Amino acid sequence: MKPKTPQRLGLTGMVVVCLLGLGAGRVRATTADGTMITNVATATFATPSLAGPYAVSYNASAYVMVQNPCVAIRKDPNVTTQSAGGTVTYTLWVVNCSPVTSAFNITITDKLPDNVTYDQPRGNWNGGSGGTWTSWESATGATNAWVQATPPSGQATPYYLRFLLDQLGPAKSAMIAYSVVVL
């Protein structure tokens, strides 16, 4: 009989083990969006001056609605294959998956892919929730290097774009798009 050899973990298995190890010893819970937290306080008093045991109790309740915006992002190109000199349009979608509360000041930071130049903005949509998109640009992506503007056409990589949506309503999605030219 052959001795059993330990199985090798693939990269996925190692990542899962490492992530589980990072959370070891920590207990965290999150409360679902729309959950009502109820807290009841009770006060009781008794007086010895009345005949017999006489006690009175009062209750006070406080209610808190949990509201957690849930923001997801997706980035889609308009093509999956493109030749040099061709244009690719990227659409960035944000979704507020909370059915209860709005999300505020959603910031998307996106680095232009290598071997492209910035072409032009291709539109945006605020999801019908009254929010406004603003665009920022930066050559380095450093904290103090952002300028509120759209990059000039022909701007080469490395280059960073930042888009800010000031409000996105419950269960709404919004998008912003730009195009690049492949070098």
Beta strands, then each sheet from edge to edge (+ up, - down):
strand 1: 36-46
strand 2: 55-65
strand 3: 71-77
strand 4: 87-96
strand 5: 103-111
strand 6: 116-125
strand 7: 133-138
strand 8: 160-168
strand 9: 173-182
sheet 1: 1+ 2-
sheet 2: 3+ 4- 9+ 6-
sheet 3: 5+ 8- 7+
end
